[in-house]
Structure formats: C-alpha cells, structure tokens
Amino acid sequence: METDLRVCQAALARDRVLYLDLTEAVRRGDGRVVAALPHGALVSFHNYEQDGQELGFTMFADDRETAERLLALLPPVPDFITVHEALYLDLLRDRFGPADMRPCWQVGYLHASPPPLPQLGAEVRRLDRSHLPAVLANYALTNEGYLSWLVERGELYGAFDGDVLMAFVGRHAEGSIGLLDVLPPYRRRGLATLLQSYMIALELSRGHVPYGQVFDGNEPSLALQRSLGMERSAGQLYWATCD
C-alpha cells in the first residue's frame, strides 16, 4: 500500500468537503497516512497518540474489500475512527463494537476571505481553566480532561460581556471547528454567528481550510453554516467511538 494520498486523489475529489477531515489532517501535518489505495485511505491523528500508539483515525473506502484491508491496519482498541461511507459500518461494528455511530454532515469553508464579524459589542478571547465549569455545565458531548487539554493549547474561545461568558467555541484536537454553544440567557443575540465567523477567520489566517461536522437533523446549525458560506458535503460521515 502507498502512504501518499495522491494515489486516491481522484476518489477524494468527488466530494471535497466530505473528506476535509482526512485531507486537511495530512496537509496541515496533523495526521499521518497509514495507507492509501486507489479507492480508500486510512489516516491517523497525531494528537490522539498515547505512549507511542496511534488511537484516533479517519478513513474512507469505496468498497468492502478496500475497507477490510484498511480496517485490518487498526490497533486492537482504537479510541475512535471516523468513516465516510455506510457500506462497511457492519464490519466496524463486528470488530470494535462501537458505542455510537451517529451520522454527520461535514461543512467546509472554501473561500479565500472570511465572512464579516458581526458588531455585537462582545469581546472574543481565549478561555482559561476558570471557565471550564461553565463549559461543562452547558456542553455534554465531552469531558473535563479533553477540555482542559484544549484550554492548555489555547483552542477554546468565548464571547464575553466584560467578565461574563456568554458563548464558547473551539478547535478540536483533530482540527475541526466545534464545541459551539450559547449559554441560555444570551441566545438569539447573534453570538453563534460571531464565534463561528471568528473561528473561520482564525483558521484561514493559519492557512487552513475551515471545516466542522454537524449531526444529521440539527437544522439550526446547518442553517448557521450556510449563512456564513460553509458548504455541506454531499455524503455523510460517521463518528465511531470504540469500546
């Protein structure tokens, strides 16, 4: 097998937004191509290595034979794997018994200039550890250890009115924009638009293609992404958290 995504470039080009988590990880240097075939690839994320072992992955495969070859390269118990086709989800379940495989849409910002920042009178700045209780109380999809890690790396941001945290957003360890939430008393003020626009501009300034994932059925979030110029993938991807 190859370790260069050029071998599957034609397949990846069919739905550029869908595969941004895979291609951007490699382009940014945040990931390693474990294997690449004409109809599939497996990439590991550097930020999910533990004791020298790779535990976080993303992959695509156009057919079950390719999927089987790539899945055979995974460690016995990875933390998670993101897959981009439903045709081999049963293979994933049979091997790892993942606890959750909710479908997501990938969204990507493919423009050179960021959207304008709304002028709301709020200040956007990095969060510190003192803000973790508020984030944990309002965002149930992660844990304190992970949030602390993001804070230490300066990858959690908030919208503030003075010292009052009104909303927050972050950049996940694999490189996607996420964790966006507005605290209940401050909703319907445009703060989600402010923070998402801020993160798009920040990622562009880093030379990145901004991208993120939205759970299937979350229409308000998809509408927000569309309003800011984010394009939605044609196909869906699946986050598989392994037992």
N, C-alpha and C positions, 0 to 999 in steps of 0.2 A: 504494500500500500504506500501511497505517496504521503508526504507531510506538507503539501503546498495546495492551497485552495484553488489555484489556477486550474487544477485538473478537473474541478467541478464547477468552474466559473459559469458555464452555460446554464447549468441547472439552477444555480443561485440567482442568476439574472432574471429568472421568470417571475419572481416575486421579491423584489429587492427589500421591501420593508419587512416582510416576514422573517428574513434571515439576518436582520441587522444585529441581533444579539450575538450571532455567530461571527459574522464578518467584521463587526466593529471590535470585538474582543481581540481578534488577530491583528487588525490594522493598528489598534492602539497599543499593542504589546501587552494587553491584559490577559491574553489567552494563548494556548499552545495547540497547534494542530496535531492531534494524536494520530489521526489517519484521515486521508482523503481519497475518495474514489470518484469515478465519473458521475455517479448517481447518489452520492452521500458523503458526509463528513462528520467527524467527531472532534470536538474542541473542548479542552479543559480550561477552567478559570484559575489563574494564579492565586487570587485572593481566597480561594477555598481549599488551598493545600494545608495539610496538617501533618506534622512530623515527616515531611517529605513526600506524603502521599496525596495524590490528586483526588478530590472528593466532590467537586462540582463540575458539571458538564452541560454542553448543549450539542445537539446533533440533528441532522436531517437525513432521510433516506427515501428514495423514490420507490423502493420495492422491498419486500420482506427479506429477500436474500441479502441485500446490502445491509438492511437493519440488523440481521443476525450476525453478520461479520463485524459490524461496529459494536454492537452490544457485548460481544464476546471480549472486547478490549477493556471493558469497565472493571473496576475493582469489585470485590465481593459485596461490599456495602457502601455505595456512594451516598453522600448527603442528599443530592438531588440531581436530576437530569431534566433539561428542557428539550422536548421533542416537537417537531414541526409537522408531523403527519399522524393521522389517526390509524393508519392501516397496520401499524405494528404495536399499538398500545397493549394488546393482549400479551405480546412477547415480553413487554416490560413488566406487566403485572405478574406473569408466571415466574419471572426471575427474581424480582425485587419486592413484589407485593406493596407497591407504593400506596401510601395512605390517602393521597389526594391527587387528582389529575383534572383540575378544573380548566376548561378551555379559555384561552385568552386571545384577544386581538393584539397584534403588535402595531404600534403607531410610530412614525418616524418623521422628522423634520428635514426635508430635502432641499431647503432653500439656503441661500448664502447669507442673507440678512435676517436677524431675529425679529419677532413681532414687537410692536411698541409696548413699553411698560406702562400700564395704567397709572395715572397720577392720583393716588388714593390717600396720600399723607401718611402712609405706613412706611416704616423702615424695615428693609430686609437685611438680616445679618445672621452669622453663624450661631448655632446653638451651643451651649456648654452643658456640663453634667447636671447643673441645677434645673434644666428644663426637661430632663428625662421623665420625671413623674407625670408631667402633663402630657407628654407624647405617649407614654404607655397607657395612660388612662383613656386616650382617645383613638388609639390605633392598635387593634387586636391581632394584627397579622404578623407580628414579630415578637422578639423578646428583648429583655434589658441588655443582655450580653452583646447582641448584634447592634443595638442602638448605641451602646457605649463605644463600640468599635468604630461606628460611623462618626460619632462625635469626636473621637480622638483624631480621626483623619480629616476633620473639618468638612464632612459631607452631609451635614444636616443643617438646614436653614429655616428661619422663621420670619414671619411678618409681625412686627411689633408696633404697638401704640405706647410709646415710652418704654416702660419695662414690662408691659403686659403682652404676653404671647397670644396672638390671635389665630395663627395658622402655621403649618410647617410643611416642609417638603424635603426630599433628599436624593442622593445619588447612591443607588445600591452597589454592593460590592462587585457585581459583575458588570456594572457600567450603565444600567438603565436608570431613568428618572422615575421616581416613585415616592411612596410614603406620603402622598399629598392628602392633607386633611385640614379642614377649618373647624375650629372649636365652635360648639353650638351657638354661643351668644353673638358670634361675629359672622355668621353665614349671610349670604345674599348681599355682600358688600363688594364683590369682585376680587376677593383675596386669593381665591384659587387661580384666577386668571393672572393675577400679579405674580404669584410664586411660580407657576408653570412657565410664564414668559421669562422670568428671571433665570430659571434653570436652562431654558433653551438658549438664551444669550450666553450663559456661562459655559455651556458645553461647546457652543460654536467658537467661543474665544479660546478654548483648549484645542481646537482643531478636530473636534468630534462631530459625528452625526448624531444629534439628539434623538433618543428613542425611549420607549417605555412600553408597558403592557397594561391592558385594560381587560378585566374579567368580562366574559360574554354576558350580556344582559345589563351591564352598567351603562345605560344610555346617557345619563347626565355627564359622565366622564368622557364618553365618546364625543358628545356634543362639544364639550370644552376643547378637546383636542382638535376637532375640526375647525372650531372658531379661531384657533391660533395657527392654522396652516399645517397641522400634523396630518400626514396621510395614513390611512388604515391599510393593513395588509389584506390581500385577497383571501388568504387562508388563515387558519388558526394555529396556535401553538399550545402546548400543554406543559404545565409545571408538574413534575412528578417528584414528590418528596418521598424518599425511600425509607422503609422500616429499618 
